Amino acid sequence: MSISRNELYSIGLDERDRLDKELGGGFPPGSIVLIEGDYGSGKSAMSQRFSYGLCEEDHSVTLLSTELTVGSYLEQMNSLNYGMVNHLLEEDILFLHADIGESKSSFTDNGDDEEERMDLLKRLMEAKVMWDSDVVIIDTFDAILRNDPTFEALVRQNEERQAALEIISFFRDVISDGKVIMLTVDPTTLDEEALGPFRSIADVFLELEMVEVGNDVRRQISVLRFAGMGEQVGDTIGYSVRSGTGIVIESRSVA
């Protein structure tokens, strides 16, 4: 679905939750979205909510997961009542699994396992089909960086910032025609020199947090940056993840 630069990529589901409204009507075209949060903060659930809502709004999506296979992705989506089977069959979404835990990658189908392991970031950028979609979601991006030996070598040489800038240059080329790239990152797995450049260039920067209030643990989205927003975007959005329901926006405040 084509979209002009004065429109937004709506994440839909207005009848189910208020997330699209809370985020000002969607994500601006030509933007890099960084979703940051510690382990268990809800990064994957949020990326799954975005992928479903975008497909429901007729936007094409690529979702690259470092944790889920297509089967476990569909199982997880079903548990959240986000029916993705038809979207997958109709090719509204391209799902890719990066099996980096076993030193191999499914970005493309050729090449031996050792070459795939050694060129993880390079193969990512050369997998042209994954960048054809309106919105490309990488969950989790820090796992790609940590398992790329070339990036690891640069970290040892204290040159990770330069490596990050080269990746960012590629991302900027991708979004130049109005696409959106969405990255989820666990900040505890990367140092500031590696993560800082991505924080600096992100057009939309969302931080997912779990906050203890008494005996209750509450989740919140802190909107640290939102360039090109539509309607006003709140600074903090409380939410929960419920089986059979998905993401639910909470009206209660997080103290």
C-alpha positions in Angstrom: 0.0 0.0 0.0 1.5 3.3 -1.0 1.5 6.2 1.4 2.4 9.8 1.1 4.8 11.6 3.4 2.0 13.6 5.0 0.2 10.4 6.0 1.0 8.0 8.8 1.3 4.2 9.0 -1.7 3.6 11.2 -1.4 0.6 13.6 -5.2 0.3 13.6 -7.3 -1.8 16.1 -9.2 1.3 17.2 -12.1 -1.0 18.3 -9.8 -3.1 20.5 -7.3 -0.7 22.1 -6.3 2.9 22.1 -2.7 2.4 21.1 -3.0 4.0 17.7 -4.5 7.1 19.2 -2.1 7.2 22.1 0.8 7.2 19.5 -0.7 10.1 17.6 -2.3 8.1 14.7 0.6 5.9 13.7 4.3 6.1 12.6 5.5 8.7 10.1 6.9 7.4 6.8 10.6 7.6 6.4 11.4 7.0 10.0 13.5 4.7 12.2 11.7 3.5 15.3 13.7 2.3 18.3 11.9 0.3 21.0 14.1 -0.2 24.0 13.5 -2.3 27.0 15.0 -4.9 29.4 14.3 -8.6 29.1 10.6 -9.3 29.8 9.5 -5.7 29.3 7.2 -6.6 26.4 9.3 -5.7 23.3 8.2 -8.8 21.4 4.6 -8.4 22.4 4.6 -4.8 21.2 6.3 -5.7 17.9 3.7 -8.4 17.4 0.9 -5.9 18.1 2.4 -3.5 15.6 2.8 -6.2 12.9 -0.9 -7.3 13.3 -2.3 -3.8 13.3 -0.3 -2.7 10.3 -1.4 -5.7 8.3 -5.0 -5.0 9.3 -4.5 -1.5 7.9 -3.3 -2.9 4.5 0.4 -2.1 5.1 3.0 -4.7 4.1 5.3 -5.9 6.9 8.5 -7.8 7.3 9.1 -9.2 10.7 12.5 -10.7 11.4 12.6 -12.5 14.8 15.8 -13.8 16.5 13.7 -15.9 18.9 10.6 -17.2 17.2 10.1 -19.6 14.3 7.0 -19.1 12.1 5.2 -21.8 14.0 5.9 -20.3 17.5 5.1 -16.8 16.1 1.7 -17.9 14.9 1.1 -19.7 18.2 2.1 -16.6 20.1 -0.1 -14.4 17.9 -3.1 -16.7 18.4 -2.6 -16.6 22.2 -2.9 -12.8 21.9 -6.0 -13.0 19.6 -4.0 -11.5 16.7 -5.0 -13.8 13.9 -2.1 -13.7 11.4 -2.6 -16.9 9.4 -4.6 -15.2 6.6 -2.2 -12.3 6.5 0.7 -14.7 6.2 -1.0 -16.8 3.4 -1.9 -13.6 1.6 1.7 -12.4 1.9 0.8 -9.2 3.7 3.6 -10.2 6.1 6.9 -11.8 5.4 8.1 -13.6 8.5 11.8 -14.5 8.8 13.5 -16.4 11.6 17.2 -15.6 12.2 18.4 -18.8 13.9 21.5 -17.2 15.3 21.5 -19.4 18.3 22.9 -22.2 16.2 25.2 -19.9 14.2 23.1 -19.8 11.1 20.7 -17.4 9.5 17.6 -17.8 7.3 17.7 -14.3 5.7 18.5 -16.1 2.4 18.6 -19.7 1.3 22.1 -20.1 -0.1 25.6 -20.3 1.4 27.0 -22.6 4.0 26.4 -22.1 7.7 29.9 -20.8 8.5 29.7 -18.0 5.9 26.2 -17.1 7.1 27.6 -16.8 10.7 30.6 -14.7 9.7 28.6 -12.2 7.6 25.4 -11.8 9.6 25.0 -8.1 9.3 26.2 -8.1 5.6 23.7 -10.8 4.8 21.0 -8.9 6.6 21.6 -5.8 4.4 21.9 -7.9 1.2 18.6 -9.8 1.8 16.7 -7.4 -0.6 13.3 -9.1 -0.3 13.0 -8.3 3.4 13.3 -4.5 2.7 10.5 -4.4 0.1 7.8 -4.0 2.7 6.3 -0.8 4.0 7.5 -1.5 7.5 10.4 -3.7 8.5 10.5 -4.9 12.2 13.7 -6.5 13.6 13.1 -8.2 17.0 15.6 -8.2 18.5 18.3 -6.1 16.8 20.8 -6.3 19.6 21.0 -10.1 19.1 22.0 -9.5 15.5 24.8 -7.2 16.6 26.0 -9.4 19.4 26.2 -12.5 17.2 28.0 -10.9 14.2 31.7 -11.7 14.6 32.7 -8.6 12.5 30.8 -6.3 14.8 32.3 -8.1 17.8 35.8 -7.6 16.5 35.1 -3.9 16.1 33.9 -3.8 19.7 37.2 -5.3 20.8 38.9 -2.5 18.8 36.7 0.2 20.3 35.3 0.9 16.9 31.7 -0.1 17.4 30.5 3.4 17.0 31.9 3.5 13.4 30.2 0.2 12.7 26.9 1.4 14.0 27.1 4.5 11.8 27.6 2.3 8.7 24.5 0.3 9.6 22.6 3.5 10.1 23.7 4.8 6.7 22.1 1.7 5.2 18.9 2.2 7.2 18.7 5.8 6.0 18.9 4.6 2.4 16.0 2.2 3.0 13.7 4.7 4.6 14.4 7.4 2.0 11.4 6.4 0.0 9.0 6.4 2.9 9.5 3.1 4.6 9.7 2.5 8.3 12.3 0.4 10.1 11.5 -0.7 13.6 14.2 -2.1 15.9 13.7 -3.6 19.3 16.8 -3.6 21.6 17.7 -4.8 25.1 20.0 -2.0 26.4 21.6 -4.2 29.0 23.3 -6.3 26.2 25.1 -3.5 24.4 27.4 -0.7 25.7 26.7 3.0 25.1 29.2 3.3 22.2 27.3 0.7 20.2 23.8 1.7 21.2 24.2 5.5 21.4 24.2 6.2 17.7 20.9 4.3 17.2 19.4 6.3 20.1 20.6 9.5 18.5 19.2 9.0 15.0 15.9 7.3 16.0 13.0 9.4 14.8 10.8 7.6 17.2 12.3 6.4 20.5 10.1 4.4 22.8 11.2 2.9 26.1 9.3 0.0 27.7 9.5 -0.3 31.4 8.2 -2.4 34.2 7.6 -0.4 37.4 6.8 -1.9 40.8 4.0 -0.1 42.6 3.4 -1.8 45.9 2.8 -5.5 45.2 1.8 -4.7 41.6 4.1 -4.6 38.5 2.9 -2.2 35.9 4.1 -1.7 32.3 4.6 1.6 30.6 5.7 3.0 27.3 7.8 6.2 27.8 7.8 8.3 24.6 11.3 9.8 24.6 11.1 11.1 21.0 8.4 11.2 18.3 9.4 13.3 15.3 6.7 13.8 12.7 3.9 12.9 15.0 0.3 13.3 13.9 -1.9 14.2 16.9 -0.4 14.9 20.3 1.5 11.9 21.7 1.5 11.3 25.5 4.8 11.1 27.4 3.8 7.9 29.2 1.4 5.2 28.2 0.4 2.5 30.7 -0.4 -0.9 29.2 -0.7 -4.6 29.9 -0.3 -7.8 27.9 -3.3 -10.2 28.4 -3.7 -13.7 27.0 -6.7 -13.9 24.6 -6.8 -10.1 24.4 -3.3 -8.8 23.5 -2.1 -5.3 24.3 -4.5 -3.4 26.6 -4.0 0.3 27.3 -4.4 1.0 31.0 -6.1 4.2 32.3 -4.4 4.0 35.6 -1.3 6.1 36.1 2.1 4.6 36.9 3.6 6.2 40.0 
